[in-house]
């Protein structure tokens, strides 16, 4: 069977090309991806920043929802038409990290959609062990946000956020917004620091408070908010040197800094402040199955207002242009690629229209 796939071929070059879909082997299932989100890692690949890891031509995409089309030999508990998302991780189960129970940071991890073919195609074969069941009533476009929500769930868990704590999220893109919503659902009082007026406005519409670091003295605002105690936890999601400085500066005594963003080069950091206030630095990478299962619940029950976070849905053939739109910034949050071949007439729906539909 010949299908269509979005492929990375070289820096800043994507194409849509035919791909052969072979029957699923033992322990595998074939999926028909419905919606696939474009994330920051996909943009890093598009820029050529991950050429030492990604083998071209590479099919991208790991934030997805879809349905099973075929089940391979030995697969039990799944059948065609089941709605699923995929936890896109394969580990070796033998390295020290795996033996310690941390399979998601396996030394030889295969991140599906980066190290092996991803979901941005009309048919996709994956191990049955990666499947996460979706509720029947959950719209598949909303379900495409389960994977990034699982990232947020893992981050909030790693930071050990507790009810009543004050949390600062530096960076109000999709992951930053999701972290803020998950932390708020855990009972934290949350503030977002974000340069983009569009993203700040969306955060406010979702019931969050957002500050502009270009106009506001964030340290002063935090002081007034916390009665000079400082924040209990900060999440660095911006990936910028200034974001690191802000995240360290806002923390109070024994505050926790959760590093979420991927920083491609070393950053200077104020270690004296870590010493003086006994701060803690926490790394947070990916997720485990329990994070995914909680993310499904949060999206399905409306804690995560998925419809309001989806800025645009484009057909598979327009995915290359969507990457360029995201690269240019502007008034977008999350763009989904419709892999079904039946993209709706509302493919160019902007955020405001999407919010209206959700309301």
C-alpha positions in Angstrom: 0.0 0.0 0.0 1.4 3.4 -1.0 0.7 6.4 1.3 2.0 9.9 1.7 4.6 11.1 4.2 6.2 14.4 5.2 10.0 14.0 5.1 12.9 16.0 6.3 15.6 15.8 3.6 18.1 18.6 4.4 18.3 21.8 6.5 15.2 23.9 5.9 13.9 21.4 3.3 10.8 19.2 3.7 8.8 17.4 1.1 5.7 15.2 0.8 6.5 11.9 -0.9 5.0 8.4 -1.4 5.9 5.8 1.3 5.2 2.1 1.3 3.2 0.7 4.2 4.1 -2.9 4.9 2.0 -5.2 7.1 2.7 -4.9 10.8 5.1 -7.6 12.1 4.9 -9.6 15.4 4.0 -7.3 18.3 3.3 -4.4 16.0 0.3 -2.4 14.9 -0.4 -0.2 11.9 -2.0 3.1 12.6 -3.8 5.7 10.5 -2.6 8.9 12.1 -5.4 11.5 12.2 -3.7 14.6 13.6 0.0 15.3 14.3 1.3 18.3 16.1 4.4 20.3 15.1 6.6 20.9 18.2 9.9 22.7 19.0 12.0 19.6 18.5 10.5 19.2 15.0 11.6 22.8 14.3 15.1 22.1 15.5 15.2 19.2 13.0 13.9 21.5 10.3 16.7 24.0 11.0 19.3 21.3 10.6 20.3 21.4 14.2 19.9 17.7 14.7 21.6 16.4 11.6 24.1 14.3 13.6 21.2 12.3 15.0 18.5 12.4 12.3 19.0 10.3 9.2 17.4 11.9 6.1 15.0 11.4 4.5 13.3 11.3 7.9 9.5 11.1 8.5 8.8 13.6 11.4 6.1 13.8 14.1 5.5 12.4 17.5 2.6 14.3 18.9 -0.3 12.4 17.4 -3.7 10.8 17.6 -5.2 8.2 15.3 -6.8 4.8 14.9 -5.5 1.3 14.5 -5.9 -0.1 11.0 -4.1 -3.5 11.3 -2.8 -5.7 14.1 0.3 -7.8 13.8 0.7 -11.4 15.1 0.8 -11.8 18.8 -0.9 -8.5 19.6 -3.7 -8.8 22.2 -6.1 -6.2 23.6 -6.1 -4.1 20.5 -8.2 -4.1 17.4 -8.8 -2.0 14.2 -10.7 1.3 14.8 -9.4 1.6 18.4 -8.5 5.3 19.0 -5.0 5.7 20.3 -2.0 7.9 20.8 1.6 6.8 21.0 4.2 7.2 23.7 7.0 7.4 21.2 9.8 5.7 23.1 11.7 2.5 22.6 14.4 1.5 25.1 16.9 -1.3 25.4 15.9 -2.4 29.0 19.5 -3.3 29.7 21.4 -0.1 30.3 21.9 1.3 33.9 19.1 3.8 33.5 16.6 1.1 32.4 17.7 -1.2 35.2 17.1 1.6 37.6 13.5 1.9 36.3 14.1 5.1 34.3 13.5 3.7 30.8 12.5 7.0 29.4 16.1 8.2 29.7 17.6 5.0 28.4 21.2 5.5 27.2 20.2 4.0 23.8 16.7 5.5 23.6 14.9 5.4 20.2 12.7 8.5 20.2 10.2 7.6 17.5 9.8 10.5 15.2 13.4 11.6 15.6 15.6 8.5 15.7 13.1 6.4 13.6 10.2 7.2 11.3 7.4 9.3 12.9 3.7 9.9 12.6 3.4 12.6 9.9 2.2 10.0 7.3 -1.0 8.3 6.4 0.1 4.9 7.7 2.5 4.3 10.6 3.7 1.0 12.1 4.7 1.1 15.8 5.2 -1.5 18.6 1.9 -2.3 20.3 3.7 -1.5 23.6 3.8 2.2 22.7 0.0 2.5 22.4 -2.1 4.6 24.9 -5.8 4.1 24.7 -8.0 7.2 24.1 -11.6 7.7 25.4 -14.2 7.2 22.7 -15.6 10.7 23.2 -12.3 12.5 23.0 -12.0 14.3 19.6 -8.9 13.2 17.8 -7.7 16.7 17.2 -7.8 17.4 20.9 -6.1 14.1 21.6 -3.0 15.2 19.5 -2.2 17.4 22.6 -1.8 14.4 24.9 1.9 14.0 24.2 2.9 17.6 25.0 0.6 17.5 28.0 2.4 14.4 29.2 5.6 16.4 29.0 4.0 19.0 31.3 2.8 16.4 33.7 6.3 14.9 34.0 7.8 18.4 34.5 5.4 19.3 37.2 5.9 16.0 38.9 9.7 16.3 38.7 9.5 19.7 40.3 7.3 18.2 43.1 4.8 21.1 42.9 2.4 21.2 45.8 -0.9 22.9 46.5 -0.4 26.5 47.7 3.1 26.9 46.2 4.0 29.8 43.9 5.4 28.8 40.5 6.9 30.9 37.8 6.9 29.6 34.2 9.5 31.3 32.0 8.3 30.9 28.4 4.7 30.9 27.4 4.8 28.7 24.3 2.8 25.5 24.1 4.8 23.6 26.7 5.0 26.6 29.0 1.2 27.1 28.9 0.6 23.4 29.5 3.0 23.4 32.5 1.2 26.4 33.9 -2.2 24.7 33.5 -1.0 21.4 35.0 0.7 23.2 37.9 -2.5 25.2 38.5 -4.6 22.1 38.5 -2.2 20.7 41.2 -3.2 23.8 43.3 -0.2 26.1 42.6 -0.5 29.8 42.2 1.2 30.4 38.8 2.7 33.3 36.8 4.0 33.1 33.2 6.8 35.3 31.9 6.5 35.7 28.1 7.7 38.3 25.6 5.0 37.6 22.9 1.8 39.7 23.4 -0.2 37.0 21.6 0.9 34.3 24.0 0.4 36.5 27.0 -3.1 37.3 25.8 -4.0 33.7 25.3 -2.6 32.8 28.8 -4.8 35.5 30.3 -7.8 34.2 28.4 -7.1 30.8 30.0 -7.2 32.2 33.4 -3.5 32.6 33.9 -1.5 35.7 34.8 1.3 36.6 32.4 4.1 39.2 32.7 6.1 40.9 29.9 9.8 40.9 30.9 10.5 43.7 28.4 8.2 46.1 30.2 7.9 44.6 33.7 10.6 44.2 36.4 9.9 40.6 37.0 11.9 40.4 40.2 9.8 43.3 41.6 6.6 41.7 40.6 7.6 38.4 42.2 8.5 40.3 45.4 5.1 41.9 45.6 3.4 38.6 44.8 5.3 36.6 47.3 5.8 39.2 50.0 9.5 39.2 49.2 9.8 35.4 49.9 10.4 34.5 46.2 8.8 31.7 44.2 8.9 28.1 45.4 9.5 26.7 41.9 10.5 28.1 38.5 10.3 26.3 35.1 12.8 27.4 32.5 11.0 26.7 29.2 12.2 29.6 27.0 15.6 28.1 25.9 17.2 31.6 26.2 20.0 32.7 28.3 17.8 35.5 29.7 15.2 33.0 30.6 17.7 31.1 32.7 18.7 34.3 34.5 15.1 35.1 35.2 14.2 31.6 36.5 17.1 31.7 39.0 16.4 35.3 40.1 12.8 34.7 41.0 13.4 31.8 43.4 13.2 32.1 47.1 15.2 30.2 49.7 15.4 26.5 48.8 13.5 27.1 45.6 13.6 24.6 42.8 14.5 25.3 39.2 13.1 22.8 36.8 15.0 22.9 33.5 12.6 22.0 30.7 13.9 23.7 27.6 16.7 22.2 25.4 19.7 24.6 25.5 21.9 23.7 22.5 25.0 25.3 24.1 26.3 25.8 27.7 24.8 28.8 29.6 26.3 30.9 32.3 24.4 30.5 35.6 24.6 32.4 38.9 26.0 29.7 41.1 26.4 32.1 44.0 22.7 32.4 44.2 22.3 28.6 44.3 24.8 28.6 47.2 23.3 31.6 49.0 19.7 30.4 48.8 20.3 26.7 48.8 18.5 26.3 45.4 18.0 23.0 43.6 18.3 22.4 39.9 16.1 19.7 38.5 16.4 18.2 35.0 13.1 17.1 33.3 13.1 15.0 30.1 10.2 13.3 28.4 7.7 11.2 30.4 6.6 7.7 31.4 3.4 5.8 30.9 1.8 7.2 34.1 2.4 10.7 32.8 0.7 9.8 29.5 -2.3 8.3 31.2 -2.7 11.3 33.4 -2.4 13.6 30.4 -5.2 11.7 28.6 -7.4 12.4 31.6 -6.5 16.1 31.8 -7.2 16.6 28.1 -10.4 14.5 28.2 -11.9 16.3 31.2 -11.2 19.8 29.9 -8.5 20.7 32.4 -6.4 21.3 29.2 -8.6 23.4 26.9 -7.2 21.8 23.8 -9.4 23.6 21.3 -8.2 26.9 22.5 -4.6 25.9 22.1 -4.9 24.7 18.5 -4.2 27.7 16.3 -4.5 26.0 12.9 -5.1 22.7 11.2 -3.5 22.1 7.8 -3.6 19.2 5.4 -0.6 16.9 5.1 0.5 18.4 1.8 0.8 21.9 3.5 2.9 20.7 6.3 6.2 22.2 4.9 4.5 25.7 4.8 3.3 25.2 8.3 6.8 24.7 9.5 7.8 28.0 8.0 4.8 29.7 9.6 5.9 28.5 13.0 9.5 29.4 12.4 8.4 33.0 11.7 6.6 33.3 15.1 3.5 35.4 14.9 0.1 34.7 16.4 0.2 30.9 16.5 0.4 28.5 19.4 -0.1 24.9 18.1 -0.4 23.8 14.5 -1.7 20.4 13.7 -1.2 18.4 10.5 -4.3 16.5 9.3 -3.1 13.2 7.9 -6.5 11.8 7.0 -6.8 13.4 3.5 -10.1 14.9 4.6 -9.0 18.3 5.9 -11.9 20.5 6.9 -12.7 23.7 5.1 -11.7 25.4 8.4 -8.0 24.5 7.9 -7.1 28.2 8.1 -9.0 28.7 11.3 -7.1 31.1 13.6 -6.8 31.0 17.3 -9.7 33.4 17.9 -12.1 31.4 15.8 -10.9 28.2 17.4 -11.6 29.7 20.8 -15.1 30.8 19.7 -15.9 27.3 18.5 -14.6 25.9 21.9 -16.8 28.3 23.8 
